[in-house]
């Protein structure tokens, strides 16, 4: 029984964590697939980028050498806009949460 549960969990993890290698498709929350296949952040160039999970503050990328989580504020303004990043709105929400 334990083996069966492990096999189901492992299969599900593989399905959700394995990026589609055939495309550079954007996450569902992004309306355009015009995302770069390479990007340089803080002097590090990531190649063969496949864009993954987006949170209010980060984006996960799968690249030639592995996986990285990039803060949205480090992306160029046009990508910040594509991912719906709003630094001012985020600060306001954080302030309201701290007060509550």
Rosetta blueprint (number, residue, H / E / L):
1 X L
2 X H
3 X H
4 X H
5 X H
6 X H
7 X H
8 X H
9 X H
10 X H
11 X H
12 X H
13 X H
14 X H
15 X H
16 X H
17 X H
18 X L
19 X L
20 X L
21 X L
22 X L
23 X L
24 X L
25 X L
26 X L
27 X L
28 X L
29 X L
30 X L
31 X L
32 X L
33 X L
34 X L
35 X L
36 X L
37 X L
38 X L
39 X E
40 X E
41 X E
42 X L
43 X L
44 X E
45 X E
46 X E
47 X L
48 X L
49 X L
50 X E
51 X E
52 X E
53 X E
54 X E
55 X L
56 X L
57 X L
58 X E
59 X E
60 X E
61 X E
62 X E
63 X E
64 X L
65 X L
66 X E
67 X E
68 X E
69 X E
70 X E
71 X E
72 X H
73 X H
74 X H
75 X L
76 X L
77 X H
78 X H
79 X H
80 X H
81 X H
82 X H
83 X L
84 X L
85 X L
86 X L
87 X H
88 X H
89 X H
90 X H
91 X H
92 X H
93 X H
94 X H
95 X H
96 X H
97 X H
98 X H
99 X H
100 X L
